[in-house]
């Protein structure tokens, strides 16, 4: 997987991506991450990349010429993995589904990091293919957002993680938040690891984990359940057996024992 990142602060991206998961993926030849300095596309001795906005206003805006030059120079010399995404609050929001989509992209993709008050709109309209957002928050620049995208994608590539089975069990993999995790010691400051996890009964452990994932998702992220059509009958019964009558009722499910779950259209949806 090749990913090109265009930024005026290449050291920020390089520093993080040399370590941990990304570092191993790069060293192992699984991830071909190429960090590009946008200042190399500047046409003056000071390597200027920004200017004041037309119409006035606070801050600076990345100029089109250095960005176009940087991208087109790479494209002509080495080819450029497309699409080229601008990291922007107005872009398509990154989630696990999109990360999987990007990880499966043939030939990889590229990222453009904005800075200051943003980029000249002609870059958006005539150079980039699309926009990505890591959430409804404004950052000083796109570098952190780019690293979020790169890591979310890289860890899905075969051979990157030591235990790839963990991908199938983590949060969002099945539309649920992940169940709680524990490790040694079994008792710490009087707090015990749940007995079921020490029982050796794999069926009971799986059932407990499913229950915890359902409970946590219903409490914290009901929108995830709404997005997958609501709870299935087996999951409703599992929660009922655990005594979660009130929790189910709060989220629009008929909590009477033995009843089928509320239809997906009746289940409440969290705001987008």
C-alpha positions, 0 to 999 in steps of 0.5 A: 500500500502506497500513501503519499502525504503532502504537508508543510511540516514533513517532520511531524508526519515522519517522526510519528510514522517511524515508530510502533505500528507504522514504523514496523509496517514501513520497515517490513515493506507493507506500507510505502509512506512517502512524505512530501514537503509542499515548500519544495513547490514554492517559487521564491527563495523564502519558500512561501506557501501562504498569503492573506485571503482575498476579501480580508479576514484573519489568518493565512491561506495556502496558495495554489501554485506551491501545492499544484507544483508539488503534486504535479512534480511527483505525479510526473516523476513517480506517478501519484496514487489517486484519489488525492484527499484533502484533510478538511472538516467538510470532508467525508467523516472517517469511520472504520468502514471508510478505513476498510474501503481505503485499505482495499484501494488498489494502488493506494491514495494520497493526502493533502494537509491544509494549514492556517485558514485552509487552502485556496479553493482552486486546489479543492476544485481542480487538484483534489479528488475528494475530502476527508474529515476525522471528526467535527473538530478544527485542528491547526493543520491536517498533519494529525488528521493525516496520521489518523487516516494512515494508521487506521488504514495501515493496521488493516493491511495483512501482516501489519498487526501481530495478531490479525484476529484482534481486528475482527473483535475490536470496536466498530468491527461488527457495529459494536463497541469492544467489550472490556479487557483485563490482564494480570494480576487477577486482583489489583487494589481489591478490584477483581477481574470478572470470574467468568474470564478466569473460568476457562469456559470459552462459551461463557466468556464469549457470551459475557463479551457479547453482553458487555459489547451490547451494553456498552454500545447501547449506553454510549453509542446507540447510533451504531446500533441504529446504523445496523438496523437495531438489536436482533432478537437474540441480543435483546434476549441476552440483555433481558436475561442480564436484567437490562430491562430499563436500558432496553426500554430507554432505547425504545425496545419492548422489554417484556420477556419473550418479545421480539425486538422493536423494529429498526424504524422504531429504534431511536437514532442519535443525531448525525 
